[in-house]
Amino acid sequence: MTSSNGSVTREWEGLTIPAAGTYLLDVAHKRVGFVARHMMVSKVRGEFADATATITIAEDPMQSSVSATIQAASISTAQADRDAHLRSPEFLDAEAFPTLEYRSTGVKSRDGNEFVLTGELTIKGVTRPVELEVEFEGVGRSPFGQDIFGFSASTEIDREDFGLTWNVALETGGVLVGKKIKIEIEGEGVRQA
């Protein structure tokens, strides 16, 4: 259906959602971030500056899909020495494995605007199933005439499941870097003509 402002939307399960079609992640309105525990007492936040995604919204929204590519070398925690270490073979090995990849395998409706996106995440050549908790933030038209929708997604992974096992034991007990990594994604999808 076309709304009064000319954007292409439709109603589904009480939500106004985007029309079926192909949408690309807007590079100017996205954040692919993560949070890791440091020395068992604090958190380090970072992000990947270079990430792309294609989102295919199907006629049946539960058949929609996502594929995403993240450039490993674009990792940033705002600390150059740490970033270099994260790009090294002890962590992401960005030279040998230049990308992290995500491919969805299904969508489940949870409640209202909340969904679960099942898929496979590949880091450093290791692929594991990962479920993203997705919140649909809304749909609209930008001042530039682009049909867009917003979303946020999060999950937690065990980095050791992907072969990222480097660590240092602390004299006080525990380890330098936590095993659990929280992934936080914010973005806008832009409809392609």
C-alpha positions in Angstrom: 0.0 0.0 0.0 1.1 3.6 -0.5 0.6 5.9 2.4 -0.4 9.6 2.2 3.2 10.7 2.2 4.0 8.5 -0.8 6.2 5.9 1.0 5.7 2.3 0.2 4.6 0.4 3.3 2.2 -2.4 4.3 0.4 -3.7 7.4 1.4 -7.0 9.0 0.4 -8.3 12.4 -0.4 -4.8 13.6 2.9 -3.3 12.4 3.5 -0.9 9.5 6.4 -2.6 7.7 8.4 -2.0 4.5 7.1 -3.2 1.2 8.8 -6.3 -0.2 12.1 -5.6 -1.9 15.8 -5.3 -1.5 17.3 -2.9 1.0 20.9 -2.0 1.7 22.4 -1.0 5.0 22.9 2.7 5.0 26.6 3.1 5.8 26.0 6.6 7.2 23.4 5.4 9.7 24.8 2.2 11.2 26.8 0.9 14.0 28.2 -2.6 14.3 29.5 -2.7 17.8 30.7 -5.0 20.5 31.4 -5.1 24.2 34.0 -7.3 25.9 35.0 -7.7 29.6 38.5 -6.4 30.5 40.4 -7.7 33.5 37.2 -9.1 35.0 36.3 -5.6 36.2 35.3 -3.3 33.3 34.1 -3.3 29.7 35.8 -2.3 26.5 33.5 -1.1 23.7 34.4 -1.1 20.0 33.0 -1.3 16.5 33.6 -2.2 13.0 33.5 0.9 10.8 33.3 -0.9 7.5 30.2 -3.2 7.2 27.7 -3.8 4.4 24.4 -5.7 4.4 21.7 -6.7 1.9 18.3 -7.1 3.5 15.7 -8.9 1.4 12.1 -8.2 2.6 9.9 -11.0 1.3 6.2 -10.9 0.4 5.9 -13.1 3.5 7.9 -11.2 6.0 8.9 -14.5 7.7 10.7 -15.5 4.6 13.0 -12.3 4.6 16.7 -12.7 4.7 20.0 -10.8 5.5 23.5 -11.2 4.3 26.3 -9.0 5.9 30.0 -8.6 5.4 32.2 -6.9 7.9 35.8 -5.8 7.2 38.0 -7.2 10.0 40.6 -4.5 9.6 38.0 -1.8 10.3 37.9 -2.8 14.0 38.3 0.2 16.4 38.3 0.5 20.1 39.8 4.0 20.1 43.1 2.6 21.3 45.7 2.0 18.5 47.8 -0.7 20.2 44.7 -2.7 21.2 43.3 -2.4 17.7 46.5 -3.6 16.1 46.5 -6.6 18.5 42.8 -7.4 17.6 43.8 -7.4 13.9 46.7 -9.7 14.5 46.8 -13.5 14.2 46.2 -13.8 18.0 42.6 -12.5 17.4 40.9 -11.8 14.1 44.0 -12.3 11.8 42.6 -9.7 9.5 45.3 -10.3 6.8 44.4 -14.0 6.4 40.7 -13.6 7.1 39.7 -10.1 5.9 36.0 -10.4 6.5 33.5 -11.6 9.0 30.3 -12.9 7.4 26.7 -13.3 8.5 24.0 -15.2 6.6 20.5 -15.5 8.0 18.7 -18.9 7.8 15.3 -17.9 9.2 13.1 -15.3 11.0 10.8 -15.9 13.9 8.3 -13.4 15.2 8.6 -12.9 19.0 6.3 -10.2 20.2 5.1 -7.0 18.5 8.1 -5.4 16.9 10.5 -8.0 18.2 12.0 -10.9 16.1 14.7 -13.5 16.2 16.9 -13.8 13.2 18.6 -17.1 13.0 21.7 -17.4 11.0 25.4 -18.4 10.6 28.3 -16.2 11.6 31.8 -16.8 10.2 34.8 -15.4 12.0 38.4 -16.4 11.2 37.1 -19.2 8.9 34.9 -20.8 11.6 31.1 -20.8 11.1 28.7 -21.1 14.0 24.9 -20.7 14.4 24.0 -17.3 15.9 20.6 -15.9 16.8 20.1 -12.1 16.7 17.4 -10.5 18.8 16.0 -7.9 16.4 13.8 -4.9 17.2 12.1 -3.3 14.2 12.2 0.4 14.9 9.9 1.7 12.2 9.6 2.6 8.5 9.5 6.0 6.7 10.7 8.2 3.9 13.9 10.3 4.2 14.0 14.0 3.2 15.8 12.7 0.1 12.9 10.5 -1.1 14.4 7.2 0.1 12.2 4.5 1.6 13.9 3.4 4.8 13.4 1.3 7.9 15.2 1.2 11.2 16.3 -1.8 13.3 18.5 -2.8 16.2 19.9 -6.2 16.9 22.0 -7.9 19.6 23.4 -11.2 20.6 26.1 -12.7 22.7 28.8 -15.1 21.5 31.6 -17.0 23.0 34.7 -15.9 21.1 36.5 -19.1 21.8 33.8 -20.9 19.7 35.4 -19.1 16.7 39.0 -19.9 17.6 39.7 -16.6 19.3 41.3 -18.1 22.3 44.2 -15.7 23.2 44.2 -14.7 26.8 46.4 -13.9 29.8 45.7 -15.3 33.3 45.6 -12.6 36.0 47.5 -13.0 39.3 44.3 -12.0 41.2 42.3 -14.7 39.3 40.4 -14.6 36.1 41.7 -13.5 32.7 42.5 -10.4 30.8 39.8 -10.7 28.2 36.4 -12.2 28.8 35.1 -15.1 26.6 31.6 -13.6 26.1 31.3 -10.9 23.6 28.1 -8.9 23.3 27.3 -7.7 19.7 25.2 -4.6 19.3 23.9 -3.5 15.9 21.9 -0.4 14.9 21.0 0.5 11.4 18.8 1.7 8.6 17.9 -0.2 5.5 17.4 1.9 2.3 15.2 0.6 -0.5 17.0 0.0 -3.8 15.2 1.3 -7.0 
